[in-house]
Amino acid sequence: MEKRWWQIEGFDGTKSIFKIRVPVHLLGEKQAEEVLRRLVSQHLSKDEIIGASLNRKDKRSTLLDVKRTSLPFVLSCGENPFYVARIETE
């Protein structure tokens, strides 16, 4: 049986600052998005966290928005540092 996991990595520019693998059955897509937001928020000021959490889109910062690409499927969050998550198989 094929093993699948989330490969979650953090980068400061091109320098790797964090790396972990989590089995897919323990972390769904929405949870992976939330993990990325939490990891990015460690590098933000309190004002930036509040600004990224506002309801009004015209006033809200995008610092904690999760972006998606489909080929290959990758979730990303943050500017610099930033974090990415992708599903890998073995």
Helices and strands as residue ranges (DSSP letters): E 4-12, E 15-23, G 24-26, H 29-41, H 46-51, E 66-70, E 73-78, E 82-89
